[in-house]
């Protein structure tokens, strides 16, 4: 009974730790120029509603605005919902600045460092070129499987009505887009440019010269002083980045045999040890091994295991994997649980675990180590044989309480468990509470389905998933992020018409009037730094989409006869 209660308590510990996880702060860039903007992202956690106190930022930064992004992910059947708060900052001075800890929801974020350098007003972007696309790779020499950070920056000093920015490609390499676009302003060649910055992770698959094919940008520039520019009379503009070449080297000869892990940082740990350092025969000890690496996706991390133990059986649990990003670098995580069941009394020795990896920052091999550990295992509760138990049951009176189980020597234990402690009542009470919780959950779910079934049916051209997409659009339109408004509007439109791929497609499919005008306003806010069009979008799309009539819906007799008379 104690083992069951202990298992229930231990099973709740990960949930408590997850619920109390502190908010995590990160920057979209670790180095900026004077006059440029940087975004501070704070990952708050599930269902967090409190806003942080931004007053500690005012001595070194100007707070330009905030935005909110909600994400939902399901990893190995487990639902994880997070809220990311974006804070646009502009440094007041150059130097090594520290973003202090911010208080939110009774917890604090960790301090984050930022290097602010003098503005690179070197004329790299010519003043007579209104749009420039630049690509940069870091590092320019890499190993097979090592992440290459490809930074793409679009500089534009004109008002853009629309635009399409492509992605880089590389034969013999895997290309992944990292994070969200960063929008800021900078001075180049004596001229102020708007900048859209995007990061990609490129993983070369074989040694040799890797060519990164340049992406392109195509858009339409408009003159805000010309009223006709906003009605299809803009000037087409385009830009192409330079082709980059990366020298990819194979696995170095000094690397050890085994898994090849070229990472920027790696951590290996094993926890779950008994607090008192003791165990008992037959009672499982749950150990959890954690592996995290920066610059490596979780798919490339090796499987975790424990060596064969003398005096214990090891039962591995299902592995839990996940990934993310730390700035512009990919992070991979792998977690493996083990149930270690001692089979004999004495000292259980768990040898150390080592993992060899290659540090791409220092260009040297390193070893992550989990030190060895000893557990003192005592005798477990002995189980009587069937014959002994049957004889004892035959001799015992029917109304007598059961006697304590004999030990291996046949002698009753001198200090049995006190009969006054209500172990059974406590367990039954916990079981009843669990069943009541399950019944309440089922009842609430059934009531929700009944209410949904009783609700009046509203005619709609889109599938049933149009409503949540519409709610996401209204939430984004209530904010200040035009990028989120564009994505949510397109996501809503695709639930009705999957063929819609861009705002241009959507505007062309709508009737002339308020909705195409609202889309034009959104595009100006996206690329020309106009006012936030949230209220205009909400009013224009309050009653849904005003589609143009389909050509297939026109009246008529259909196709003419194949053989007319």
Secondary structure in CASP SS format (residue, H / E / C, confidence):
PFRMAT SS
TARGET T0000
AUTHOR 0000-0000-0000
METHOD secondary structure of the structure
MODEL  1
X C 1.00
X H 1.00
X H 1.00
X H 1.00
X H 1.00
X H 1.00
X H 1.00
X H 1.00
X H 1.00
X H 1.00
X H 1.00
X H 1.00
X H 1.00
X H 1.00
X H 1.00
X H 1.00
X H 1.00
X H 1.00
X H 1.00
X C 1.00
X C 1.00
X C 1.00
X C 1.00
X E 1.00
X E 1.00
X E 1.00
X E 1.00
X C 1.00
X C 1.00
X C 1.00
X E 1.00
X E 1.00
X E 1.00
X C 1.00
X C 1.00
X C 1.00
X E 1.00
X E 1.00
X E 1.00
X E 1.00
X E 1.00
X E 1.00
X E 1.00
X C 1.00
X C 1.00
X C 1.00
X C 1.00
X C 1.00
X C 1.00
X C 1.00
X C 1.00
X C 1.00
X C 1.00
X C 1.00
X H 1.00
X H 1.00
X H 1.00
X C 1.00
X C 1.00
X C 1.00
X E 1.00
X E 1.00
X E 1.00
X E 1.00
X E 1.00
X E 1.00
X E 1.00
X E 1.00
X E 1.00
X E 1.00
X E 1.00
X E 1.00
X E 1.00
X E 1.00
X E 1.00
X C 1.00
X C 1.00
X E 1.00
X E 1.00
X E 1.00
X E 1.00
X E 1.00
X E 1.00
X E 1.00
X E 1.00
X E 1.00
X E 1.00
X E 1.00
X E 1.00
X E 1.00
X E 1.00
X C 1.00
X C 1.00
X C 1.00
X E 1.00
X E 1.00
X E 1.00
X E 1.00
X E 1.00
X C 1.00
X C 1.00
X C 1.00
X E 1.00
X E 1.00
X C 1.00
X C 1.00
X E 1.00
X E 1.00
X C 1.00
X C 1.00
X C 1.00
X E 1.00
X E 1.00
X E 1.00
X E 1.00
X E 1.00
X E 1.00
X C 1.00
X C 1.00
X C 1.00
X C 1.00
X C 1.00
X C 1.00
X C 1.00
X C 1.00
X C 1.00
X C 1.00
X C 1.00
X C 1.00
X C 1.00
X E 1.00
X E 1.00
X E 1.00
X E 1.00
X E 1.00
X E 1.00
X E 1.00
X E 1.00
X C 1.00
X C 1.00
X E 1.00
X E 1.00
X E 1.00
X C 1.00
X C 1.00
X C 1.00
X E 1.00
X E 1.00
X E 1.00
X E 1.00
X E 1.00
X E 1.00
X E 1.00
X E 1.00
X E 1.00
X E 1.00
X C 1.00
X C 1.00
X E 1.00
X E 1.00
X E 1.00
X E 1.00
X E 1.00
X E 1.00
X E 1.00
X C 1.00
X C 1.00
X C 1.00
X E 1.00
X E 1.00
X C 1.00
X C 1.00
X E 1.00
X E 1.00
X E 1.00
X E 1.00
X E 1.00
X E 1.00
X E 1.00
X E 1.00
X E 1.00
X E 1.00
X E 1.00
X E 1.00
X E 1.00
X E 1.00
X E 1.00
X E 1.00
X C 1.00
X C 1.00
X E 1.00
X E 1.00
X E 1.00
X E 1.00
X E 1.00
X E 1.00
X E 1.00
X E 1.00
X E 1.00
X E 1.00
X E 1.00
X E 1.00
X E 1.00
X E 1.00
X C 1.00
X C 1.00
X C 1.00
X E 1.00
X E 1.00
X E 1.00
X E 1.00
X E 1.00
X E 1.00
X C 1.00
X C 1.00
X E 1.00
X E 1.00
X E 1.00
X E 1.00
X E 1.00
X E 1.00
X E 1.00
X C 1.00
X C 1.00
X C 1.00
X C 1.00
X H 1.00
X H 1.00
X H 1.00
X H 1.00
X H 1.00
X C 1.00
X C 1.00
X C 1.00
X E 1.00
X E 1.00
X E 1.00
X E 1.00
X E 1.00
X E 1.00
X C 1.00
X C 1.00
X C 1.00
X E 1.00
X E 1.00
X E 1.00
X E 1.00
X E 1.00
X E 1.00
X C 1.00
X C 1.00
X C 1.00
X C 1.00
X C 1.00
X C 1.00
X C 1.00
X C 1.00
X C 1.00
X C 1.00
X C 1.00
X C 1.00
X E 1.00
X E 1.00
X C 1.00
X E 1.00
X E 1.00
X E 1.00
X E 1.00
X E 1.00
X E 1.00
X E 1.00
X C 1.00
X C 1.00
X C 1.00
X C 1.00
X C 1.00
X C 1.00
X E 1.00
X E 1.00
X E 1.00
X C 1.00
X C 1.00
X C 1.00
X E 1.00
X E 1.00
X E 1.00
X E 1.00
X E 1.00
X E 1.00
X E 1.00
X E 1.00
X E 1.00
X E 1.00
X E 1.00
X C 1.00
X C 1.00
X C 1.00
X H 1.00
X H 1.00
X H 1.00
X C 1.00
X C 1.00
X C 1.00
X C 1.00
X C 1.00
X C 1.00
X C 1.00
X C 1.00
X C 1.00
X C 1.00
X C 1.00
X E 1.00
X E 1.00
X E 1.00
X E 1.00
X E 1.00
X C 1.00
X C 1.00
X C 1.00
X E 1.00
X E 1.00
X E 1.00
X E 1.00
X E 1.00
X E 1.00
X E 1.00
X C 1.00
X C 1.00
X E 1.00
X E 1.00
X E 1.00
X E 1.00
X E 1.00
X E 1.00
X E 1.00
X E 1.00
X E 1.00
X E 1.00
X E 1.00
X E 1.00
X E 1.00
X E 1.00
X C 1.00
X C 1.00
X C 1.00
X E 1.00
X E 1.00
X E 1.00
X E 1.00
X E 1.00
X C 1.00
X C 1.00
X E 1.00
X E 1.00
X E 1.00
X E 1.00
X E 1.00
X E 1.00
X E 1.00
X C 1.00
X C 1.00
X C 1.00
X C 1.00
X E 1.00
X E 1.00
X E 1.00
X E 1.00
X E 1.00
X E 1.00
X E 1.00
X C 1.00
X C 1.00
X E 1.00
X E 1.00
X E 1.00
X E 1.00
X E 1.00
X E 1.00
X C 1.00
X C 1.00
X C 1.00
X C 1.00
X C 1.00
X C 1.00
X C 1.00
X H 1.00
X H 1.00
X H 1.00
X H 1.00
X H 1.00
X H 1.00
X H 1.00
X H 1.00
X H 1.00
X H 1.00
X C 1.00
X C 1.00
X C 1.00
X C 1.00
X C 1.00
X C 1.00
X C 1.00
X C 1.00
X C 1.00
X C 1.00
X E 1.00
X C 1.00
X C 1.00
X C 1.00
X C 1.00
X C 1.00
X E 1.00
X C 1.00
X C 1.00
X C 1.00
X C 1.00
X C 1.00
X C 1.00
X C 1.00
X C 1.00
X C 1.00
X C 1.00
X H 1.00
X H 1.00
X H 1.00
X H 1.00
X H 1.00
X H 1.00
X H 1.00
X H 1.00
X H 1.00
X H 1.00
X H 1.00
X H 1.00
X H 1.00
X H 1.00
X H 1.00
X H 1.00
X H 1.00
X H 1.00
X H 1.00
X H 1.00
X H 1.00
X H 1.00
X H 1.00
X H 1.00
X H 1.00
X H 1.00
X H 1.00
X H 1.00
X H 1.00
X H 1.00
X H 1.00
X H 1.00
X C 1.00
X C 1.00
X C 1.00
X C 1.00
X C 1.00
X C 1.00
X C 1.00
X C 1.00
X C 1.00
X C 1.00
X C 1.00
X H 1.00
X H 1.00
X H 1.00
X H 1.00
X H 1.00
X H 1.00
X H 1.00
X H 1.00
X H 1.00
X H 1.00
X H 1.00
X H 1.00
X C 1.00
X C 1.00
X C 1.00
X C 1.00
X H 1.00
X H 1.00
X H 1.00
X H 1.00
X H 1.00
X H 1.00
X H 1.00
X H 1.00
X H 1.00
X H 1.00
X H 1.00
X H 1.00
X H 1.00
X H 1.00
X H 1.00
X C 1.00
X C 1.00
X C 1.00
X C 1.00
X C 1.00
X C 1.00
X H 1.00
X H 1.00
X H 1.00
X H 1.00
X H 1.00
X H 1.00
X H 1.00
X E 1.00
X C 1.00
X C 1.00
X C 1.00
X H 1.00
X H 1.00
X H 1.00
X H 1.00
X H 1.00
X H 1.00
X H 1.00
X H 1.00
X H 1.00
X H 1.00
X H 1.00
X H 1.00
X H 1.00
X H 1.00
X C 1.00
X C 1.00
X C 1.00
X C 1.00
X C 1.00
X C 1.00
X H 1.00
X H 1.00
X H 1.00
X H 1.00
X H 1.00
X H 1.00
X H 1.00
X C 1.00
X C 1.00
X C 1.00
X C 1.00
X C 1.00
X C 1.00
X E 1.00
X C 1.00
X C 1.00
X C 1.00
X H 1.00
X H 1.00
X H 1.00
X C 1.00
X C 1.00
X C 1.00
X C 1.00
X C 1.00
X C 1.00
X C 1.00
X C 1.00
X C 1.00
X C 1.00
X C 1.00
X C 1.00
END
